[in-house]
Amino acid sequence: MIVDGPAPANLPVASVESENYGGCRLALEHLYEKGSRRVLVLAGPRDHYFSKAMVLAAESLRERFEVLEIIHTDYTCAAGSGIVHDLRGKGKRFNGIFGNDELAVGALRALSDLKVPVPGLIRVIGFDDIPHGEFTVPRLTSISVDKKQLGREAVTSLVEMTPGQMGVDQVKKVIRAKLVVREST
């Protein structure tokens, strides 16, 4: 049983995972609806499944945006902050940033350091809806996947598989992502 990660396509493995691709599209669509046309996507390592979902979602919506830049990094606040500082120092200007919550929190810090008003000149959205996102200034808009539901579905699936009611290759559950709008957009 794989929980909160994709099952390999060629193996009969049960999985309960987050709606990563759909959630990433939801985040980018939200930025677009809020008026962002020059968007920076802070993705993680190229071979990480969530980064791949971010890139696929961004590429599927690329035509809507004037600029859509994707930068791969690690999933840390320090990386998000450093990239925003570097790009602003090089004169690059975005009016939307999307990354996982750690990267988005780092981006918010950099924008605060640089006195760039959020959401005035730039909107920031994360993915994961981590608890400290509610305590950033401004509070972080994020994509949420109910982790408790992920756990419940995994346990239920394991129980169903134990007596042979269901084969491992029959368990492929995806927990829907939802938009949690706060002050950063």
HELIX and SHEET records of a PDB file:
HELIX    1   1 ASN A   20  GLU A   33  1                                  14    
HELIX    2   2 TYR A   49  LEU A   61  1                                  13    
HELIX    3   3 ARG A   62  ARG A   64  5                                   3    
HELIX    4   4 CYS A   77  GLY A   89  1                                  13    
HELIX    5   5 ASP A  101  ASP A  113  1                                  13    
HELIX    6   6 PRO A  131  PHE A  135  5                                   5    
HELIX    7   7 LYS A  147  MET A  161  1                                  15    
HELIX    8   8 VAL A  168  GLN A  170  5                                   3    
SHEET    1   A 3 ILE A   2  VAL A   3  0                                        
SHEET    2   A 3 SER A  15  SER A  18  1                                        
SHEET    3   A 3 LYS A 172  ILE A 175  1                                        
SHEET    1   B 6 VAL A  67  HIS A  72  0                                        
SHEET    2   B 6 ARG A  38  ALA A  43  1                                        
SHEET    3   B 6 GLY A  96  GLY A  99  1                                        
SHEET    4   B 6 ARG A 123  PHE A 127  1                                        
SHEET    5   B 6 THR A 141  VAL A 145  1                                        
SHEET    6   B 6 ALA A 177  VAL A 180 -1                                        
END                                                                             
